[in-house]
Each structure stands twice: as structure tokens, then as C-alpha cells.
Amino acid sequence: MKVGLYYSLAAIAEIAGCFTFWMWLRQDRSVWWIVPGILCLVAFAFFLTRVEVDAAGRTYAIYGGVYIAASLLWLWLVERQPPDRWDLLGAVVCLIGSGIILLSHRPT
């Protein structure tokens, strides 16, 4: 269960951090928006390194599916744009792929 928590926290932190840059550069907000963004991106890196997976690349591959699903949740809750059926289908496919990578038995 810790794995899911760390991936979820990493996704929230990364999306929030990147969103601050989006607001600054695309929505003409103050440059000060990037200060909390940088802190969020540091938190993202910290949470992602807490996941107990045997290789960094595999950790990032698993995280990709979580990130996609979390991004659509952000789209819906923060940006007030509900995901459509294709968004949801894509997220499900990605999460299945992440699950396969995470739960596959590998010889040690």
C-alpha cells in the first residue's frame, strides 16, 4: 500500500509543480508562482525515490501510468474539465500496464 501512496503523492506534487510554471508562462501570472512549483518538484523527486522497486527506470515506467490517471483527475478537479471516455480508456490502459510492470514476478 505504501507504493500506491508514494506514487500518488509524487503525481500530485509533480502536476502541481508543473502547473505553477504553466500559470506563469501560459496564463501570465507572476514569476513568484514558480517558487511553490520548485518546492513541489523537489517533493515529487523525494516521493518517487521512496518507492521500493529494483531499478529507477522501472520505477519511472510504473509511475507513468499513475501520472496519466492523476493528470486527468487534475483536469477534472482543478481545471473543471471532465475527462471524456477516451481519456478514461487511455488511463485504464496505462494503469493496467503499470500494474503489469509492478506486479510481475522477476527472478532475483
N, C-alpha and C positions, 0 to 999 in steps of 0.2 A: 504494500500500500504506500510505502514511502516513495517508491518510484513514481507513482501517479501524482503524488503531492509535489515532488520536486519538479517534474515536467510541467505541471500546471502553473506553479509559481514562476518557473523560468519563462513560460509563454506569456503570462500576464506582464512580467517585468520587461520582456523584450518588446512586446507590442506597445506597451505604454511608453517605453523609451523611444522607440521609432516614431510613435505618434507625435511626440513633442517636436521632433525635427520636421515632421510633416506640417504641423501647425505653424512652425516658424517659417519654413521655406515656401509652403504652398498656400498658407492662409494669412500670410503677412502679420504674424504675431511677433511679439518682442523676442529678441535673441535670448532673453532670460528663460524662455521656455526650455532651452536645451539643458539648463542646469539640472532640473529633476530628471530629464531624459538621460543624461550621462549616469546619474546615480542608479536609475532603473536598469541601464545596460550593464552596469557593474553587478547589480543584483542578479540579473539574468545569467551572467557568466558564473557567478558563485553557485546559484541553484543547479545549473546544468552539471557542474563538477561534483555535485553531491550524489549523483546517480551512480549506483554500483553496477556498471557494465564493463566488460573486459577491454574495450577499446574506445577511444574518443570518437572515431569515425562512426562506429556502430551507435554510440550514444546520440550523435547528431542525426543519424538516419532515423532512429526511432522518434526523436524529437520532432522531426519534420512533419509527421502526421498530426502530432499533438498541436503543433504550431498552426497548421492549416485549420483545424477544428476551432482552436481558440480565436483565430483571426475572424472566423465567421461569427463566433459569439460576440466578439468586439464590434463587428459590423452591425449586428442586431441591437446590442445593448447600449453602446456608446454613440454610434453614428446613426442609430434609429432607422437602419435599412435592413429589413428582414431578408435573410438568405433565401434564394429560390431553391427549387427541387434539385437543380443541377449542382448548386453549391453544396447542398446537403449530401447528395450522392457522392460527389467528389471527396468530401470529408470522410464519409464512411469508408470508402475505398482506401483512403490514406491511413485511416486508423486501423483497418484490418491489416494493411501492410506493416505498419509499426508493430502491431501485436505479434505478427508472424516473426519479425526480426527479434523482438524482445523475448518471446516465449520459446523460441526454437532451442532444442537441445543441441549443445555443441560439445564435442569431446574435449576434455581438459588435458 
